Amino acid sequence: MNQFRFSRRPDIGDKVSVSFEFFPPKTDEMEARLWNTVTRLEPLQPKFVSVTYGAGGSTRERTARTVKRILTETGIPAAAHLTCVGASRDAVNAVIREYDALGIKRFVALRGDPASGVGQAYTPYPGGYENGAELVAGLRAISDFDISVAAYPEKHPESPDFATDIEMLKRKVDNGATRAITQFFFDNDIYERYVERVRRAGIYIPIVPGIQPVHNFRQVANFSSRAGAHVPAWLAERFEGLNDDPQTHALVASAVAAEQVMDLVERGVSDFHFYTMNRADLVVAICHMIGIRAHDATAAAEGFAAA
């Protein structure tokens, strides 16, 4: 597919739901930027937002603190990411119960990446949950949580084939997953073929496309190569020559993502999950272009002025 079909319908904003992903801040400055992003995105009334969990569980306390603040200071439903890397079942279950006591009822359950990073060999922790499917079962055994899991339109880099990959997704669903959120992708045909595969496998939970606004093409292309996500030649051409032109880069990025979303809407998709990178500008622009407008225009304008 060389390009998306783009034709905005004026009523689309009433038919589309969005959710946003953040990562926990490491410094006071990063926390201020994140909170400005949350403030600007709240008027868009997302279905929920999620906060990631660092490799090896390295951001557990910051994740919990960020999710708790979102729950108490905004009206946005918030989900905590949870992994089973580098911890026993008892330790992971203790974290789940801590989150539960904080009022956190939504989780994004992931096997997680090794502390050494993406692309490194994964070894289950002795006595721990071995994979995402087991983690979902552990969550479901503790309480009736809302549980999102990961799905991979181009299969997980460690999966030998699609059949193995989809079988793992089916195990997650059978154990109680509520929805699947995909790894980002840039070719909508790949997503559509993937959904057809999982439906043939008897998986009927929502498969929510993960949308990655391209804040920095070089960084996204580099991460894509490690994550097994294809970067089409036409996408690279869109950003060619813009490395030192951030304003034009942002304009192109918002147009590309809006085109991708609108094409997916034409294919029947209604829920989207945006990987924000803790930045609001592109996401606000994309949502505006597809017809999702702030329900409190004054708040959105004040947030933009403070950015």
VMD Tcl script that draws the C-alpha trace (Angstrom):
set ca {
  {0.00 0.00 0.00}
  {1.64 3.24 -1.16}
  {-0.66 5.68 0.60}
  {-3.85 5.92 2.60}
  {-7.30 6.89 1.41}
  {-8.20 10.14 3.18}
  {-11.69 11.64 3.25}
  {-12.76 13.22 6.53}
  {-16.43 12.83 7.44}
  {-17.82 15.59 9.66}
  {-19.44 13.13 12.08}
  {-16.40 10.93 12.59}
  {-15.45 12.40 15.95}
  {-18.67 11.04 17.45}
  {-17.91 7.50 16.29}
  {-14.25 7.14 17.25}
  {-12.74 6.46 20.68}
  {-9.13 7.12 21.56}
  {-6.78 6.13 24.36}
  {-3.30 7.43 25.13}
  {-0.08 5.93 26.44}
  {2.43 7.72 28.67}
  {5.66 6.70 30.35}
  {6.49 7.63 33.96}
  {8.72 10.72 34.30}
  {12.25 10.40 35.67}
  {12.80 14.05 36.69}
  {10.78 17.00 37.94}
  {11.09 18.64 34.53}
  {9.80 15.52 32.79}
  {6.95 15.29 35.28}
  {5.92 18.87 34.53}
  {5.94 18.12 30.80}
  {3.91 14.96 31.30}
  {1.34 16.74 33.39}
  {0.99 19.48 30.79}
  {0.39 16.72 28.23}
  {-2.24 15.06 30.43}
  {-3.97 18.42 30.95}
  {-4.09 19.12 27.23}
  {-5.37 15.66 26.31}
  {-7.99 15.33 29.07}
  {-10.58 17.50 27.22}
  {-10.49 14.97 24.36}
  {-12.18 12.53 26.76}
  {-10.04 9.45 26.10}
  {-11.50 6.04 26.83}
  {-8.52 5.49 29.14}
  {-4.83 6.29 29.42}
  {-2.04 3.90 30.31}
  {1.34 4.35 31.97}
  {4.20 2.07 30.95}
  {6.39 -0.14 33.12}
  {10.15 -0.02 32.53}
  {12.23 -2.97 31.36}
  {12.72 -5.42 34.20}
  {10.08 -3.62 36.28}
  {12.45 -0.70 36.79}
  {9.78 2.01 37.05}
  {7.24 0.29 39.30}
  {7.01 3.06 41.91}
  {6.95 5.88 39.35}
  {4.31 4.04 37.31}
  {2.09 3.61 40.38}
  {2.57 7.23 41.43}
  {1.74 8.54 37.95}
  {-1.37 6.38 37.58}
  {-2.57 7.34 41.04}
  {-2.19 11.04 40.28}
  {-4.14 10.66 37.04}
  {-6.90 8.84 38.91}
  {-7.15 11.41 41.69}
  {-6.58 14.68 39.80}
  {-8.35 14.06 36.49}
  {-11.52 12.40 35.25}
  {-9.60 10.02 32.99}
  {-9.73 6.25 33.60}
  {-6.12 5.11 34.04}
  {-4.39 1.77 33.48}
  {-1.05 0.59 34.82}
  {1.29 -1.47 32.69}
  {2.50 -4.62 34.41}
  {5.19 -7.10 33.38}
  {6.46 -10.38 34.77}
  {10.16 -9.86 34.02}
  {12.65 -10.30 36.85}
  {10.18 -11.12 39.63}
  {8.56 -14.12 41.27}
  {4.81 -14.74 41.12}
  {4.51 -13.69 44.76}
  {6.32 -10.42 44.05}
  {4.17 -9.65 40.99}
  {1.00 -10.54 42.90}
  {2.05 -8.19 45.69}
  {2.39 -5.38 43.12}
  {-1.06 -6.18 41.73}
  {-2.59 -6.01 45.21}
  {-0.79 -2.71 45.89}
  {-2.25 -1.26 42.70}
  {-5.68 -2.66 43.58}
  {-5.51 -0.96 46.99}
  {-4.71 2.34 45.24}
  {-7.91 2.01 43.23}
  {-6.24 0.88 40.00}
  {-8.61 -1.51 38.24}
  {-7.20 -1.40 34.71}
  {-3.99 -3.09 33.59}
  {-1.97 -3.56 30.44}
  {-0.47 -7.01 31.01}
  {2.77 -7.70 29.15}
  {5.51 -10.28 29.37}
  {7.93 -7.38 29.18}
  {11.42 -6.86 27.82}
  {14.53 -8.05 29.65}
  {16.34 -5.42 31.70}
  {19.08 -5.61 29.04}
  {16.62 -4.19 26.52}
  {14.58 -4.93 23.38}
  {16.04 -7.65 21.17}
  {17.88 -9.46 23.96}
  {17.10 -13.05 24.84}
  {14.24 -13.48 27.32}
  {14.55 -15.92 30.20}
  {11.59 -16.44 32.56}
  {12.35 -15.60 36.18}
  {12.58 -18.74 38.36}
  {9.20 -19.19 40.01}
  {7.73 -16.27 38.05}
  {5.04 -15.93 35.43}
  {6.53 -17.26 32.22}
  {4.63 -15.08 29.75}
  {1.81 -12.61 29.23}
  {-0.87 -15.31 29.15}
  {0.10 -16.55 32.61}
  {0.19 -12.96 33.88}
  {-3.36 -12.37 32.61}
  {-4.50 -15.49 34.49}
  {-2.79 -14.22 37.63}
  {-4.53 -10.85 37.37}
  {-7.89 -12.46 36.74}
  {-7.43 -14.74 39.78}
  {-7.00 -11.71 42.05}
  {-9.89 -9.55 40.82}
  {-12.19 -8.75 37.92}
  {-9.80 -6.25 36.35}
  {-10.03 -4.65 32.91}
  {-7.03 -6.25 31.17}
  {-5.43 -5.13 27.92}
  {-2.72 -7.22 26.26}
  {-0.28 -6.78 23.39}
  {-0.80 -7.96 19.81}
  {1.69 -7.91 16.95}
  {0.43 -7.37 13.37}
  {3.89 -8.27 12.08}
  {4.30 -10.94 14.81}
  {6.49 -10.64 17.88}
  {10.19 -10.58 16.92}
  {10.78 -13.72 18.99}
  {7.89 -15.73 17.52}
  {8.98 -18.31 14.93}
  {5.79 -17.83 12.90}
  {2.32 -16.24 12.94}
  {0.64 -19.43 14.13}
  {2.72 -19.47 17.31}
  {2.19 -15.75 17.84}
  {-1.59 -15.94 17.43}
  {-1.78 -19.00 19.66}
  {-0.18 -16.93 22.43}
  {-2.76 -14.18 21.89}
  {-5.53 -16.80 22.10}
  {-4.13 -18.03 25.42}
  {-4.25 -14.46 26.73}
  {-7.87 -14.14 25.65}
  {-8.83 -17.51 27.10}
  {-7.28 -16.42 30.40}
  {-9.38 -13.26 30.56}
  {-7.96 -10.46 28.40}
  {-10.47 -7.67 27.66}
  {-8.82 -6.20 24.55}
  {-5.57 -6.32 22.60}
  {-3.55 -3.23 21.68}
  {-1.23 -3.65 18.74}
  {2.39 -2.81 18.29}
  {2.53 0.27 16.07}
  {2.49 -0.24 12.32}
  {2.45 2.04 9.27}
  {0.84 -0.19 6.64}
  {-2.89 -0.60 7.25}
  {-3.07 -3.64 4.98}
  {-0.80 -5.43 7.45}
  {-3.20 -4.64 10.30}
  {-6.24 -5.72 8.29}
  {-4.66 -9.06 7.36}
  {-3.70 -9.60 10.99}
  {-7.25 -9.01 12.22}
  {-8.49 -11.50 9.63}
  {-6.00 -14.06 10.98}
  {-7.01 -13.63 14.61}
  {-10.71 -13.77 13.78}
  {-10.16 -17.06 11.90}
  {-8.43 -18.30 15.06}
  {-11.59 -17.64 17.07}
  {-10.37 -14.45 18.78}
  {-13.12 -11.86 18.99}
  {-11.96 -9.26 21.52}
  {-11.25 -5.76 20.12}
  {-7.89 -5.50 18.34}
  {-7.10 -1.82 18.93}
  {-4.53 -0.38 16.52}
  {-1.57 1.29 18.18}
  {-0.75 4.56 16.40}
  {2.75 6.02 16.62}
  {2.94 9.72 15.71}
  {6.38 10.26 14.20}
  {7.96 12.82 16.51}
  {11.41 11.94 15.19}
  {11.63 9.81 12.06}
  {15.19 8.60 12.67}
  {14.34 7.41 16.17}
  {11.12 5.74 15.06}
  {12.85 4.00 12.15}
  {15.60 2.75 14.46}
  {13.15 1.42 17.02}
  {11.00 -0.12 14.28}
  {13.95 -2.15 13.00}
  {14.50 -3.61 16.48}
  {10.79 -4.20 17.13}
  {10.09 -5.86 13.81}
  {7.80 -3.11 12.50}
  {8.03 -2.40 8.76}
  {8.69 1.20 7.66}
  {7.32 1.63 4.10}
  {9.46 3.43 1.55}
  {6.71 6.00 0.97}
  {6.82 6.93 4.67}
  {10.58 7.48 4.59}
  {10.11 9.66 1.52}
  {7.57 11.83 3.36}
  {10.19 12.73 5.99}
  {13.20 12.92 3.69}
  {15.18 16.13 4.23}
  {13.25 17.16 7.38}
  {15.77 16.19 10.07}
  {16.68 19.84 10.62}
  {13.21 21.26 10.01}
  {11.15 20.37 13.08}
  {8.16 22.53 12.17}
  {7.63 20.94 8.77}
  {8.41 17.53 10.26}
  {5.58 18.02 12.77}
  {3.14 19.10 10.06}
  {3.96 16.05 7.96}
  {3.76 13.75 10.98}
  {0.29 14.95 11.96}
  {-0.96 14.58 8.38}
  {0.49 11.06 8.04}
  {-1.07 9.84 11.28}
  {-4.43 11.46 10.53}
  {-4.45 9.81 7.09}
  {-3.65 6.46 8.65}
  {-6.45 6.75 11.21}
  {-9.02 7.91 8.67}
  {-8.14 5.04 6.36}
  {-8.63 2.60 9.25}
  {-11.99 4.23 10.04}
  {-13.01 3.60 6.43}
  {-12.12 -0.06 7.06}
  {-14.43 -0.21 10.08}
  {-12.07 0.56 12.99}
  {-13.44 2.77 15.77}
  {-10.90 2.54 18.65}
  {-7.33 3.85 18.52}
  {-4.46 3.85 21.01}
  {-1.84 6.60 20.61}
  {1.75 6.24 21.78}
  {2.22 9.85 22.85}
  {5.86 9.85 24.01}
  {4.54 12.23 26.70}
  {3.99 14.94 24.08}
  {0.63 16.48 23.30}
  {1.13 18.60 20.17}
  {0.92 15.92 17.48}
  {-1.82 13.96 19.22}
  {-4.00 17.05 19.67}
  {-3.48 17.98 16.01}
  {-4.26 14.44 14.80}
  {-7.41 14.21 16.91}
  {-8.55 17.61 15.65}
  {-8.02 16.54 12.04}
  {-10.09 13.37 12.47}
  {-12.91 15.25 14.18}
  {-12.23 14.65 17.88}
  {-12.46 18.04 19.54}
  {-11.90 19.20 23.09}
  {-15.11 19.14 25.13}
  {-13.78 22.06 27.13}
  {-12.28 24.38 24.52}
  {-11.17 26.92 27.14}
  {-9.14 24.33 29.04}
  {-7.53 23.08 25.84}
  {-6.61 26.62 24.77}
  {-5.11 27.41 28.18}
  {-3.10 24.21 28.08}
  {-1.76 25.08 24.61}
  {-0.77 28.58 25.75}
  {1.20 27.09 28.64}
  {3.10 24.62 26.41}
}
mol new
graphics top color blue
foreach p $ca { graphics top sphere $p radius 0.5 }
foreach p [lrange $ca 0 end-1] q [lrange $ca 1 end] { graphics top cylinder $p $q radius 0.2 }
display resetview
